[in-house]
Amino acid sequence: HRQNHANIINTKPKKNSVEADTIEVGDGKFEVIYTPSEEGPHIIAVKYGDTHVPGSAFRPEITKGTSAGDVLAYGKGLEEGTPGVKSEFFIDSSRAGPDSGDLGVSIIGPD
């Protein structure tokens, strides 16, 4: 009987455990799914039996995720325009963070 488990602990601001589901996916491989409830440094201890696997304990920094809701588009060019006259609008992605992904803009017309 093999004992396999992952233990995830949030170290700041509170030291509490995070629930993790370990699912055997076959051929001795496992998928571990966890949902951190707050930002901050965590410790993930991965053991086989009572022995840490190489690299354990892992220390991911959990940060706020970003979404399209963190990006704002605004300006007159999004509301109206005149043929032959430049229109402009602005995109503010400052709340999305520096490594939040690619920004895409498509302009197709007329409707």
Buried (B, 14 or more C-beta within 10 A) or exposed (E): EEEBBBBBBBEEEEEEEBEBEEEEEEEEEEEBEBEEEEBEEBBBBBBEEEEEEEEBBEEEEBEEEBEEEBBEEEEEBEEEBEEEEEEEBEEEBEEBEEEBEEEEEEEEEEE
